[in-house]
Amino acid sequence: MYQGSMVALVTPMHGDGSLDDAALARLVEFHIENGTDAIVSVGTTGESPTLSPGEHIDVIRRTVELVAGRIPVLAGAGGNATTEAIELARAAVDVGADATLQVTPYYNKPTQEGLYRHFAAVAEAVSCPHILYNVPGRTSVDLLPETVERLAAIENIVGIKEATGDPARARDIIERCGDRMAVYSGEDPTALDLIFEGGRGDISVTANVAPRLMHDMCMLGIQGDREAAQAIDDRLRPLHAALFCQTSPIPVKWALAEMGLMEPGIRLPLVPLEERYHETVREALRAIDAL
């Protein structure tokens, strides 16, 4: 299935917040040229909460067109209403996405049984591969390992993006489900630790600005070359921290603008990176020769 460095791609925008198709094309080529293993379109880093349903699907469609089959495209298609998640997943598949990323329903805070039934309903309604996404720091909902184990019995639920940043949690899921689903990191600072436990890669914010390094680190880790993978991770550590100095994707979009790949457009209620953090991000980019 999917493995390696899978970029949680930003959605490029002009200064007025409108979508920037030319910049999206540049970013897709940047990632393919630099070894990114898959693109995750319109996830949290892609500002899914502020895109209209039509924009959401249009960005996925355009990303699929630009990628042109060269690497997989996974589509953010979750929702806090099961019917909405099913509709988004169907639409994403219709425009050519290879799989969907399904975040835990947020705000309404379902029980573990509700989470199970939600994801099972999506998987039954839409026959493509689905990757679960557990990010309790954003959703206030935690998909527990025992529920993941139940969901691993569903054939087209093929993986989980585990973004608690807790290596013990990842180890538990891998021990329960590693022969039936892939486990991916959703936290760049602890991604290599998860890979060393048997994870299959990282759905990454850092890969937006350091795609080659993230690809190399993930693949070396998967291949068992701990020393080489750790050396890259050590080099990336200041960048991991800098890209979360404010709420993501604020810092990473500013970094991409500094690199000349897109305008620094972002939509309210998110606002551009505060000036006091500019040099922090610049220093981290210089340390990996991105500036």
PEHU-V722638 format. One record per helix or strand of 2 or more residues. SS is the DSSP state (a for helix, b for strand). FROM is the first residue (numbers start at 1). TO is the last residue. If there is no record, write none. Layout:
BEGIN
[[SS & FROM & TO] [SS & FROM & TO]]
END
This chain:
BEGIN
[[b & 4 & 8] [a & 21 & 33] [b & 38 & 41] [a & 48 & 50] [a & 53 & 67] [b & 72 & 76] [a & 82 & 94] [b & 99 & 103] [a & 112 & 125] [b & 129 & 134] [a & 136 & 139] [a & 145 & 151] [b & 157 & 162] [a & 167 & 177] [b & 182 & 185] [a & 188 & 196] [b & 201 & 204] [a & 206 & 208] [a & 211 & 223] [a & 226 & 242] [a & 250 & 258] [a & 275 & 287]]
END
